[in-house]
Amino acid sequence: MQKNIPKGLLMITLTFLFTLTIAGAAFAATGDQVTNATVTPTTLPLVNSNSTQGGDDQFVVSTTPAQGFPTNGSSYANINTGNDWESYAKLTLNLTIPQGAKTLSFDWMYATNEASQAYFNDWARADITDGTSTQNILYADTYSNLVSASGLGYYHATPTQKAIIDVSPYAGRSIRLDFSVSDVGDTGVTSALFIDNVHIGPLADVSVVNDVDDNTPAIGQLIKYTIRAYNNLNSPNTATGVTVIDDLPDGVTFNHASSADYDSANDVWNVGTLLPGEMKILYIWATVNTHPTSTSYTNTAIISGNEGDWNATNDNGNATLTVPAAADVYVNTSTSKNNPAVGEEVVVRVKAGNNGPDTAQNVIVTYKVPEGMEFVSLTQETGYPAPVYDPTTRTVTWNLGNLTVIDPWMDITLRAVSAGATSGDASVSSDTYDPVSGNNLESGAISVEQAQVNAATIDTTVPMQKTGVPIGMIVTALLMLVTGLVMPRRK
């Protein structure tokens, strides 16, 4: 029959403020080593004792991740039976429970190579002894709720769990905490008990919730984060020294906060004391940046206090916003000759580019042929689609598709047909949000001059010129002269 976990043992996956970090030197040797360690709310347990019967290396201080271990810090203890006949191992912590302490907690996992519900029934357990009585606080064996543990090098294991034990009856007294694991009745089969994150002290249940008023903002928009710090109503104690670390993501820039208790230089909100059921709120305003690497940003708020937290699953609050992709597309033009004569050809180079940070989608470049000019031909940079000229609208259209951070060009050959000042307009557009619109249009001025006539080709024949006196008047004068000569004079 499956053995039940003793009453009073609460198992949840948590971490705590005051922890036992198991150092390699404390467990390097086999045999008996006894060292006292005192735990107070401001000190950590130091070294422990162990005893073994069986093969070597029955105490292993490991830093290799193993199905949730280490649960705190970088190492954990692996107490195992080794491969000898009916071997066992025991780890002992000699602890003093300080006044005011209410709980003892630790993370554990039992793993075995024994078959599930095996006849030999290997086991692991934990016991508290105060010199007069022993309290069993943990028992696991092959009848326990085991899952596959091939990644550990074992056939089966319990899930990673947390034991929380009421130690207020031991306040002010010394106790011994024994962790034991045993291989029953066979050889060559190893079982192990993983231990980490031992904690003694009062507990609270602080939590944090983080929200943003617009999770799809535009670049340059001012957004507001709302951060709520709680000591939950079912918390057994007042939470003191509560802080929330809120490091704004790279995609936003801090603007201002609602409280002077928020240190923006160090990203820390000094919440202070929270009674059970109490909540405090902080507002942080920030400006959305042009994103350098991503379009999604998560702001994580992390809460902690002086007391241990029996429910660490609510100690982080995330607020994620998605910023639209942005691409600063631009266009510029240059002309091979700004003042051509009528009949001359000029080449207008239109260059389209993307300053990033993202790829510009569906980029289209247009150029309107100026008045007084006529279209001749088109070429473009190798590797890009060919532009198209529409004689009806006198417009060149260049569909570039998706444009990375690059600047291709096209050359438009034009012929001047009439004199005068004119200009050609080039523009670029994209389906991607453009944070800088002032460089999407450019006009290139062209001044067409009259054609110059070559002096060597001028006709030098002088045509008949009109005299100053009309021919009729000359004839009249001659007749009058003749008449005067032939008329007789009076006597």
RODO-2510 file (C-alpha; in nm, 4 decimals, decimal comma):
residues 491
     n   res          X          Y          Z
     1     m     0,0000     0,0000     0,0000
     2     q     0,1227     0,3483    -0,0779
     3     k     0,2507     0,5343     0,2257
     4     n     0,1020     0,8798     0,2839
     5     i     0,2989     1,1947     0,3549
     6     p     0,2630     1,2729     0,7278
     7     k     0,0095     1,5305     0,8402
     8     g     0,1396     1,8831     0,8754
     9     l     0,3567     1,8570     0,5635
    10     l     0,2604     2,1061     0,2941
    11     m     0,4318     2,0582    -0,0403
    12     i     0,4453     2,3395    -0,2946
    13     t     0,7154     2,4575    -0,5297
    14     l     0,8547     2,7805    -0,3831
    15     t     1,1733     2,9674    -0,2988
    16     f     1,2616     3,1640     0,0141
    17     l     1,4652     3,4624     0,1223
    18     f     1,6803     3,2897     0,3847
    19     t     1,8357     2,9911     0,2148
    20     l     2,0908     2,7231     0,2762
    21     t     2,3449     2,7259    -0,0025
    22     i     2,5139     2,3888     0,0108
    23     a     2,8862     2,4329    -0,0382
    24     g     3,0987     2,1648    -0,1983
    25     a     3,3494     2,1554     0,0867
    26     a     3,0790     2,0585     0,3350
    27     f     3,0026     1,7298     0,1601
    28     a     3,3240     1,6317    -0,0096
    29     a     3,4110     1,3446     0,2264
    30     t     3,2321     1,0339     0,3460
    31     g     3,2248     0,9201     0,7063
    32     d     3,1055     1,1092     1,0106
    33     q     3,1393     1,4849     1,0188
    34     v     2,9405     1,6845     1,2713
    35     t     2,9321     2,0635     1,2683
    36     n     2,6733     2,2761     1,4429
    37     a     2,5009     2,5511     1,2466
    38     t     2,2808     2,8162     1,4028
    39     v     2,0078     2,9843     1,2016
    40     t     1,8628     3,3243     1,2900
    41     p     1,6511     3,5594     1,0781
    42     t     1,9701     3,7443     0,9807
    43     t     2,2179     3,4575     0,9394
    44     l     2,2253     3,1562     0,7142
    45     p     2,2976     2,7967     0,8134
    46     l     2,6555     2,7030     0,7439
    47     v     2,7864     2,3472     0,7416
    48     n     2,6085     2,0239     0,8278
    49     s     2,6922     1,6664     0,9232
    50     n     2,6607     1,3484     0,7260
    51     s     2,7068     0,9755     0,7681
    52     t     2,7083     0,6982     0,5108
    53     q     2,7241     0,3250     0,4719
    54     g     2,7976     0,2010     0,1224
    55     g     2,9974     0,3206    -0,1755
    56     d     3,1873     0,6442    -0,2168
    57     d     3,0390     0,9698    -0,3438
    58     q     2,7122     0,9198    -0,1586
    59     f     2,7082     1,2953    -0,0997
    60     v     2,7340     1,4970    -0,4166
    61     v     2,7136     1,8742    -0,4279
    62     s     2,6055     1,9348    -0,7850
    63     t     2,5642     2,2394    -1,0066
    64     t     2,4202     2,0380    -1,2956
    65     p     2,0526     2,1251    -1,3591
    66     a     1,8342     1,8262    -1,2733
    67     q     1,4574     1,8418    -1,3190
    68     g     1,4120     2,1723    -1,1349
    69     f     1,7266     2,1640    -0,9211
    70     p     1,8980     2,3788    -0,8074
    71     t     1,5893     2,5628    -0,6877
    72     n     1,7913     2,8475    -0,5382
    73     g     2,1484     2,9531    -0,6001
    74     s     2,3787     2,7409    -0,8130
    75     s     2,4129     2,4091    -0,6257
    76     y     2,2145     2,1449    -0,4403
    77     a     2,2777     1,8289    -0,2361
    78     n     2,2347     1,4819    -0,3834
    79     i     2,2169     1,2253    -0,0997
    80     n     2,2221     0,8773    -0,2544
    81     t     2,2531     0,5141    -0,1557
    82     g     2,5363     0,4182    -0,3873
    83     n     2,5486     0,0696    -0,5370
    84     d     2,6343    -0,1461    -0,2337
    85     w     2,4024    -0,3963    -0,0649
    86     e     2,1425    -0,2284     0,1556
    87     s     2,3357     0,0982     0,1624
    88     y     2,2056     0,4237     0,3054
    89     a     2,3052     0,7856     0,3527
    90     k     2,2002     1,0506     0,6018
    91     l     2,2505     1,4262     0,6124
    92     t     2,2057     1,5990     0,9493
    93     l     2,1524     1,9706     1,0087
    94     n     2,1895     2,0866     1,3705
    95     l     1,9779     2,4006     1,3937
    96     t     1,8665     2,6497     1,6551
    97     i     1,5162     2,7817     1,5945
    98     p     1,5119     3,1539     1,6794
    99     q     1,2345     3,3207     1,8744
   100     g     0,9618     3,4371     1,6378
   101     a     1,0374     3,1753     1,3749
   102     k     0,7284     3,0000     1,2490
   103     t     0,8280     2,7757     0,9620
   104     l     1,0979     2,5449     0,8349
   105     s     1,0932     2,4845     0,4609
   106     f     1,3066     2,3099     0,2001
   107     d     1,2845     2,1904    -0,1595
   108     w     1,3146     1,8178    -0,2237
   109     m     1,2828     1,5429    -0,4822
   110     y     1,3128     1,1648    -0,4448
   111     a     1,4580     0,9682    -0,7388
   112     t     1,5154     0,5943    -0,7764
   113     n     1,6237     0,3250    -1,0177
   114     e     1,3981     0,0776    -0,8368
   115     a     1,0915    -0,0341    -1,0271
   116     s     0,7704     0,1439    -0,9387
   117     q     0,5968    -0,0240    -0,6404
   118     a     0,8949    -0,2598    -0,6164
   119     y     0,9150    -0,5446    -0,3696
   120     f     1,2337    -0,4073    -0,2093
   121     n     1,0781    -0,0610    -0,1668
   122     d     1,3673     0,1877    -0,1365
   123     w     1,2761     0,5016     0,0582
   124     a     1,3737     0,8562     0,1575
   125     r     1,2610     1,0519     0,4627
   126     a     1,3189     1,3632     0,6734
   127     d     1,2796     1,3850     1,0532
   128     i     1,3014     1,6539     1,3204
   129     t     1,4411     1,5519     1,6608
   130     d     1,4486     1,7839     1,9622
   131     g     1,6161     1,5434     2,2055
   132     t     1,2946     1,4021     2,3471
   133     s     1,0837     1,3155     2,0436
   134     t     1,1097     1,2686     1,6685
   135     q     0,8674     1,4107     1,4132
   136     n     0,8636     1,2609     1,0659
   137     i     0,8078     1,5411     0,8142
   138     l     0,8770     1,3641     0,4831
   139     y     0,8480     1,0115     0,3496
   140     a     0,8747     0,8939    -0,0118
   141     d     0,9255     0,5497    -0,1639
   142     t     0,8540     0,3507    -0,4772
   143     y     0,4806     0,3724    -0,4007
   144     s     0,4907     0,7523    -0,4157
   145     n     0,3645     0,9548    -0,7085
   146     l     0,6612     0,8954    -0,9397
   147     v     0,7158     1,0281    -1,2901
   148     s     0,9732     0,9475    -1,5561
   149     a     1,3177     1,0843    -1,4683
   150     s     1,5402     0,9637    -1,7505
   151     g     1,6969     1,3084    -1,7729
   152     l     1,8265     1,2620    -1,4170
   153     g     1,9824     0,9240    -1,4822
   154     y     1,7070     0,7564    -1,2771
   155     y     1,4009     0,5601    -1,3844
   156     h     1,1512     0,7480    -1,1694
   157     a     1,1277     1,0559    -0,9476
   158     t     0,8741     1,2610    -0,7601
   159     p     0,8085     1,6117    -0,8904
   160     t     1,0198     1,8864    -0,7330
   161     q     0,8298     1,9863    -0,4193
   162     k     0,8536     2,2108    -0,1162
   163     a     0,8013     2,1017     0,2416
   164     i     0,6773     2,3635     0,4896
   165     i     0,6684     2,2632     0,8569
   166     d     0,5439     2,4586     1,1564
   167     v     0,8425     2,4906     1,3925
   168     s     0,6957     2,7506     1,6282
   169     p     0,6823     2,4838     1,9080
   170     y     1,0629     2,4627     1,8830
   171     a     1,1258     2,8402     1,9036
   172     g     1,4331     2,9143     2,1142
   173     r     1,5440     2,5506     2,1112
   174     s     1,7910     2,3375     1,9164
   175     i     1,6703     2,0674     1,6813
   176     r     1,8271     1,8125     1,4521
   177     l     1,7002     1,7808     1,0951
   178     d     1,7876     1,4432     0,9390
   179     f     1,7564     1,3627     0,5677
   180     s     1,7907     0,9881     0,4993
   181     v     1,7774     0,7639     0,1944
   182     s     1,7989     0,3824     0,1932
   183     d     1,8330     0,0948    -0,0524
   184     v     1,6399    -0,2024     0,0870
   185     g     1,7375    -0,5645     0,0266
   186     d     1,9235    -0,5471    -0,3043
   187     t     2,2387    -0,4233    -0,4699
   188     g     2,3189    -0,2289    -0,7819
   189     v     2,0085    -0,0108    -0,7515
   190     t     2,0531     0,3519    -0,6474
   191     s     1,8015     0,5858    -0,4878
   192     a     1,8616     0,9511    -0,4065
   193     l     1,7158     1,2480    -0,2208
   194     f     1,7743     1,5961    -0,3668
   195     i     1,7702     1,8827    -0,1123
   196     d     1,8024     2,2603    -0,1593
   197     n     1,6813     2,5971    -0,0328
   198     v     1,6457     2,5312     0,3425
   199     h     1,4780     2,8218     0,5216
   200     i     1,3754     2,9107     0,8770
   201     g     1,1798     3,2213     0,9612
   202     p     0,8476     3,4041     0,9465
   203     l     0,6591     3,3987     0,6179
   204     a     0,4506     3,6422     0,4206
   205     d     0,2866     3,6240     0,0795
   206     v     0,3787     3,9334    -0,1183
   207     s     0,2852     3,9577    -0,4844
   208     v     0,3015     4,2069    -0,7688
   209     v     0,0798     4,2813    -1,0690
   210     n     0,2039     4,4861    -1,3644
   211     d    -0,0166     4,6399    -1,6368
   212     v     0,0333     4,8845    -1,9239
   213     d    -0,2405     5,1164    -2,0501
   214     d    -0,1688     5,0472    -2,4199
   215     n     0,0044     4,7265    -2,5236
   216     t     0,0214     4,8218    -2,8933
   217     p     0,1571     5,1779    -2,8808
   218     a     0,3121     5,3816    -3,1581
   219     i     0,6741     5,4885    -3,1529
   220     g     0,7072     5,8134    -2,9596
   221     q     0,3883     5,7503    -2,7592
   222     l     0,3783     5,8094    -2,3826
   223     i     0,2563     5,4955    -2,2034
   224     k     0,1709     5,4289    -1,8382
   225     y     0,2642     5,1209    -1,6351
   226     t     0,0533     5,0432    -1,3266
   227     i     0,2383     4,8352    -1,0661
   228     r     0,0445     4,6971    -0,7688
   229     a     0,2323     4,5559    -0,4690
   230     y     0,0316     4,3287    -0,2370
   231     n     0,0700     4,1454     0,0894
   232     n    -0,2106     3,9028     0,0238
   233     l    -0,5020     3,8707     0,2618
   234     n    -0,4103     3,5141     0,3617
   235     s    -0,0510     3,6146     0,4397
   236     p     0,0452     3,4955     0,7900
   237     n     0,2567     3,8029     0,8685
   238     t     0,3138     4,1694     0,7954
   239     a     0,5659     4,2096     0,5148
   240     t     0,8506     4,4492     0,5920
   241     g     1,1254     4,5978     0,3793
   242     v     0,9237     4,5320     0,0658
   243     t     1,0841     4,6424    -0,2598
   244     v     0,9876     4,6060    -0,6242
   245     i     1,2560     4,5988    -0,8909
   246     d     1,1162     4,7341    -1,2159
   247     d     1,3838     4,7593    -1,4821
   248     l     1,2193     4,9185    -1,7851
   249     p     1,2961     4,7374    -2,1125
   250     d     1,5260     4,8866    -2,3753
   251     g     1,2297     4,9738    -2,5942
   252     v     1,1042     5,2498    -2,3631
   253     t     1,2572     5,5499    -2,1860
   254     f     1,1568     5,6544    -1,8341
   255     n     0,9600     5,9794    -1,8212
   256     h     0,8341     6,0166    -1,4634
   257     a     0,6761     5,8229    -1,1759
   258     s     0,3894     5,8889    -0,9378
   259     s     0,5999     5,8433    -0,6240
   260     a     0,9375     5,9664    -0,5048
   261     d     0,9830     5,6192    -0,3546
   262     y     1,0711     5,4960    -0,7031
   263     d     1,4438     5,5272    -0,7715
   264     s     1,4589     5,5460    -1,1506
   265     a     1,8393     5,5377    -1,1530
   266     n     1,8383     5,1940    -0,9886
   267     d     1,4894     5,0803    -1,1004
   268     v     1,3769     5,0146    -0,7415
   269     w     1,0453     5,1017    -0,5774
   270     n     1,0826     5,1126    -0,1989
   271     v     0,7366     4,9955    -0,0966
   272     g     0,8135     4,9608     0,2757
   273     t     0,5681     4,7761     0,5021
   274     l     0,2556     4,5946     0,3844
   275     l    -0,0024     4,4625     0,6280
   276     p    -0,1890     4,1423     0,5357
   277     g    -0,4413     4,2430     0,2687
   278     e    -0,2742     4,5793     0,1988
   279     m    -0,1917     4,7059    -0,1507
   280     k     0,0179     4,9977    -0,2774
   281     i     0,0257     5,1337    -0,6344
   282     l     0,2999     5,2944    -0,8414
   283     y     0,2509     5,4545    -1,1844
   284     i     0,5446     5,4848    -1,4233
   285     w     0,5207     5,6846    -1,7461
   286     a     0,7619     5,6028    -2,0278
   287     t     0,8125     5,6965    -2,3924
   288     v     0,8241     5,4277    -2,6600
   289     n     1,1535     5,4340    -2,8498
   290     t     1,2458     5,3474    -3,2042
   291     h     1,3315     4,9870    -3,1360
   292     p     1,6827     4,8695    -3,2271
   293     t     1,6335     4,4926    -3,2193
   294     s     1,2773     4,3894    -3,1409
   295     t     0,9148     4,4932    -3,1685
   296     s     0,8039     4,3243    -2,8439
   297     y     0,9091     4,4429    -2,4986
   298     t     0,8270     4,2949    -2,1588
   299     n     0,8515     4,4993    -1,8413
   300     t     0,9039     4,2665    -1,5436
   301     a     0,8408     4,3797    -1,1866
   302     i     0,9879     4,1592    -0,9097
   303     i     0,8743     4,1923    -0,5477
   304     s     1,0545     4,0785    -0,2322
   305     g     1,0568     4,1470     0,1410
   306     n     1,2441     4,0673     0,4597
   307     e     1,0209     3,7714     0,5330
   308     g     1,0261     3,4445     0,3461
   309     d     0,7585     3,4169     0,0797
   310     w     0,5599     3,0967     0,0890
   311     n     0,4156     3,1560    -0,2593
   312     a     0,6861     3,2678    -0,5004
   313     t     0,4705     3,2034    -0,8066
   314     n     0,3188     3,5533    -0,7784
   315     d     0,6415     3,7447    -0,7125
   316     n     0,6858     3,8502    -1,0771
   317     g     0,4506     4,0727    -1,2744
   318     n     0,4912     4,1138    -1,6496
   319     a     0,3501     4,3737    -1,8872
   320     t     0,4256     4,3165    -2,2556
   321     l     0,3790     4,5686    -2,5322
   322     t     0,4185     4,5222    -2,9051
   323     v     0,5534     4,8163    -3,1024
   324     p     0,4815     4,8195    -3,4757
   325     a     0,7745     4,7576    -3,7051
   326     a     0,9401     5,0826    -3,8132
   327     a     1,1412     5,1722    -4,1201
   328     d     1,2607     5,5217    -4,2093
   329     v     1,2418     5,5165    -4,5893
   330     y     1,3707     5,8136    -4,7880
   331     v     1,4264     5,9321    -5,1452
   332     n     1,6708     6,1749    -5,3047
   333     t     1,7475     6,2842    -5,6600
   334     s     2,0424     6,4184    -5,8571
   335     t     2,0631     6,5426    -6,2173
   336     s     2,3495     6,5072    -6,4634
   337     k     2,2873     6,8680    -6,5792
   338     n     2,0657     7,1236    -6,4088
   339     n     2,0462     7,3705    -6,7023
   340     p     2,0194     7,1757    -7,0263
   341     a     1,9361     7,3450    -7,3541
   342     v     1,6315     7,2578    -7,5564
   343     g     1,7026     6,9288    -7,7344
   344     e     1,9620     6,8072    -7,4831
   345     e     1,9261     6,4887    -7,2768
   346     v     1,9780     6,4716    -6,9000
   347     v     1,9884     6,1761    -6,6587
   348     v     1,7963     6,2011    -6,3319
   349     r     1,9166     5,9525    -6,0687
   350     v     1,6533     5,8613    -5,8096
   351     k     1,7848     5,6806    -5,5035
   352     a     1,5498     5,5148    -5,2528
   353     g     1,6781     5,4005    -4,9145
   354     n     1,5842     5,2558    -4,5772
   355     n     1,7453     5,3831    -4,2575
   356     g     1,5824     5,0998    -4,0592
   357     p     1,5598     4,9729    -3,7999
   358     d     1,3271     4,7185    -3,9636
   359     t     1,2716     4,5975    -4,3171
   360     a     1,0328     4,8247    -4,5060
   361     q     0,7438     4,6326    -4,6593
   362     n     0,6041     4,7015    -5,0094
   363     v     0,8244     4,9995    -5,0958
   364     i     0,7079     5,2028    -5,3989
   365     v     0,9063     5,4864    -5,5574
   366     t     0,7519     5,7293    -5,8086
   367     y     0,8964     6,0077    -6,0238
   368     k     0,6838     6,2593    -6,2148
   369     v     0,8514     6,3733    -6,5394
   370     p     0,8684     6,7553    -6,5273
   371     e     0,6922     6,9836    -6,7742
   372     g     0,9112     7,0827    -7,0687
   373     m     1,0859     6,7431    -7,0623
   374     e     1,0068     6,4194    -7,2405
   375     f     1,0815     6,0629    -7,1307
   376     v     1,3589     5,8747    -7,3144
   377     s     1,4635     5,5595    -7,1216
   378     l     1,5081     5,3811    -6,7843
   379     t     1,7808     5,1764    -6,6151
   380     q     1,8143     5,0506    -6,2568
   381     e     2,0706     4,9014    -6,0231
   382     t     2,1433     4,5352    -6,0944
   383     g     1,9410     4,2921    -5,8884
   384     y     1,6316     4,5087    -5,8517
   385     p     1,3015     4,4969    -6,0439
   386     a     1,2636     4,7188    -6,3492
   387     p     1,0726     5,0458    -6,3092
   388     v     0,7822     5,1240    -6,5441
   389     y     0,6957     5,4501    -6,7263
   390     d     0,3313     5,5454    -6,7832
   391     p     0,3085     5,7999    -7,0702
   392     t    -0,0484     5,8904    -6,9775
   393     t     0,0421     6,0131    -6,6300
   394     r     0,4048     6,0912    -6,7257
   395     t     0,5074     5,8964    -6,4134
   396     v     0,7821     5,6404    -6,3497
   397     t     0,6828     5,3785    -6,0880
   398     w     0,9362     5,1504    -5,9196
   399     n     0,7992     4,8646    -5,7055
   400     l     1,0892     4,7566    -5,4849
   401     g     0,8965     4,5134    -5,2644
   402     n     1,0538     4,4630    -4,9211
   403     l     1,3570     4,6814    -4,8672
   404     t     1,6221     4,6142    -4,6042
   405     v     1,8604     4,8809    -4,4784
   406     i     2,0020     4,9656    -4,8231
   407     d     1,9683     5,2347    -5,0963
   408     p     1,9199     5,1169    -5,4591
   409     w     1,9004     5,3618    -5,7517
   410     m     1,7329     5,4039    -6,0904
   411     d     1,8366     5,6372    -6,3762
   412     i     1,5733     5,8191    -6,5833
   413     t     1,6893     5,9731    -6,9128
   414     l     1,4897     6,2807    -7,0232
   415     r     1,5081     6,5215    -7,3185
   416     a     1,4449     6,8961    -7,2870
   417     v     1,1773     7,0136    -7,5314
   418     s     1,0932     7,3676    -7,4175
   419     a     1,2754     7,6411    -7,2325
   420     g     1,1876     7,7451    -6,8799
   421     a     1,2192     7,6476    -6,5135
   422     t     1,0663     7,3140    -6,4139
   423     s     1,1048     7,0403    -6,1527
   424     g     1,0530     6,6662    -6,1141
   425     d     0,9002     6,5200    -5,7973
   426     a     1,0261     6,1897    -5,6519
   427     s     0,8438     6,0168    -5,3652
   428     v     0,8679     5,6922    -5,1678
   429     s     0,6079     5,5047    -4,9625
   430     s     0,5960     5,1852    -4,7565
   431     d     0,3386     4,9755    -4,5728
   432     t     0,5683     4,9823    -4,2676
   433     y     0,5339     5,2579    -4,0104
   434     d     0,7730     5,5418    -4,0986
   435     p     0,8862     5,7453    -3,7964
   436     v     1,0407     6,0170    -4,0193
   437     s     0,8107     6,1391    -4,2956
   438     g     1,0026     6,4529    -4,3912
   439     n     1,2376     6,2656    -4,6248
   440     n     0,9715     6,0829    -4,8291
   441     l     0,9475     6,3508    -5,1027
   442     e     1,2092     6,5454    -5,2968
   443     s     1,1807     6,7892    -5,5896
   444     g     1,4673     6,8335    -5,8326
   445     a     1,4795     7,1705    -6,0149
   446     i     1,5801     7,1876    -6,3826
   447     s     1,6190     7,5117    -6,5848
   448     v     1,5901     7,4526    -6,9611
   449     e     1,7593     7,7158    -7,1779
   450     q     1,7020     7,8172    -7,5400
   451     a     1,9269     7,6442    -7,7891
   452     q     2,2308     7,8561    -7,8889
   453     v     2,2643     7,9378    -8,2698
   454     n     2,6077     7,8830    -8,4313
   455     a     2,7389     8,2160    -8,5892
   456     a     2,9056     8,0323    -8,8820
   457     t     2,5682     7,9338    -9,0210
   458     i     2,4178     8,2890    -9,0360
   459     d     2,3234     8,4201    -9,4008
   460     t     2,5195     8,7483    -9,4705
   461     t     2,3084     8,8630    -9,7807
   462     v     2,1611     9,2072    -9,7152
   463     p     1,8051     9,2397    -9,8467
   464     m     1,6775     9,5521   -10,0259
   465     q     1,6146     9,8294    -9,7822
   466     k     1,3300    10,0782    -9,8024
   467     t     1,4277    10,4447    -9,8730
   468     g     1,3223    10,7286    -9,6635
   469     v     1,1011    10,8972    -9,9410
   470     p     0,8125    10,7180   -10,1121
   471     i     0,8435    10,6682   -10,4916
   472     g     0,5151    10,8527   -10,5598
   473     m     0,6478    11,1715   -10,4120
   474     i     0,9604    11,1524   -10,6286
   475     v     0,7521    11,1202   -10,9481
   476     t     0,5334    11,4162   -10,8512
   477     a     0,8366    11,6316   -10,7914
   478     l     0,9834    11,5486   -11,1319
   479     l     0,6578    11,6370   -11,3120
   480     m     0,6407    11,9712   -11,1394
   481     l     0,9961    12,0455   -11,2453
   482     v     0,9298    11,9654   -11,6105
   483     t     0,6103    12,1722   -11,6163
   484     g     0,7947    12,4697   -11,4850
   485     l     1,0476    12,4540   -11,7629
   486     v     0,8042    12,4416   -12,0546
   487     m     0,5374    12,6891   -11,9428
   488     p     0,5821    13,0417   -12,1028
   489     r     0,6697    13,3230   -11,8805
   490     r     0,4388    13,6226   -11,8527
   491     k     0,5526    13,9435   -11,9815
***
